[in-house]
Amino acid sequence: MKKIYVLVLLCVCSSMVFAQQKVIFHYKFIHNLKGRTGGGLLDQFYQNGQSLEMPKTDQVFKGDTINEGPNKTKVYLNGDNKRLPFILKTPASKSLIYAERIWIKPTVMVVDTFNNFKWRISKETKNIGDVNCTKAETYFRGRNYVAWFKKDNNFRTGPWKFGGLPGIIYEVSDAEGVFNYVLESLEFVDKFPVELKLPEAYKDDLMITHSDFINKWKTIKEEAEKNNDKVGHTFTGSTRQINFVAPLQELY
């Protein structure tokens, strides 16, 4: 009987150790919009189900083309390192807070639902590197997604808003191949360079709902693109500027 108690105690202690471990998941994000490929690197700081995901602060984002003039000159948006986009997942309060930028406008802070994915887990598997992963599919806000995850009892997470699978998501992409996430590596650390809370730069911001954010995007898109079909005439010829507000990952 004592041996059984010792075994149970060891199992409990082992679970507590895993729960307290700090892990950084390094994801690569790629998007392909109208044949234009862009993206960047994401760091997800994770401990005991709670996580804060942000772009790597030492990179300059390129890939969000905002206009294309008559000479096909491309203009790119650069990330603002003081107000980076982020996603904060807090299972204890069942909340998800994120900040996202619409076109050339400043980032907006939004409160959303947490882990509202209905996954269909299949028996299909594949190796990603030397990791055996299982296939899962879901439909979420206008897009079909396929994810490949490694089953894990201690860490259950994924990039962006993805979650709710019994393990770690190594790859996930939508059916059209527009949005794609790949886990490049993970590391156990003693300390995070950030706290798992709302970033300081956003402490005075007002949060809006996800539906308000979608409506805001539609308004900005309509205003920015309303003159795309108009041609301006000058003494040296005609000019035409096309504004392109990239679609959101969620269609509604």
Buried (B, 14 or more C-beta within 10 A) or exposed (E): EEEEEEEEEEEEEEEEEBEEBBBBBBBBBBBBBEEBEBBBBBBBBBBBBBBBBBBEEEEEBBBBBBBBEEEEEEEEBEBEEEBBBBBBBBBEEEEBBBBBBBBBEEBBBBBBEBBEBEBEBEEEEEEBEEEEBBBBBBEBEEBEBBBBBBBEEBBBBBBBBBBBBBBBBBBBBBEEEBBBBBBEEBEEEEEBEEEBEBBEBBEEBEBBEBEEBBEBBBEBBEEBBEEEEEEEEEEEEEEEBBBBBBBBBBEE
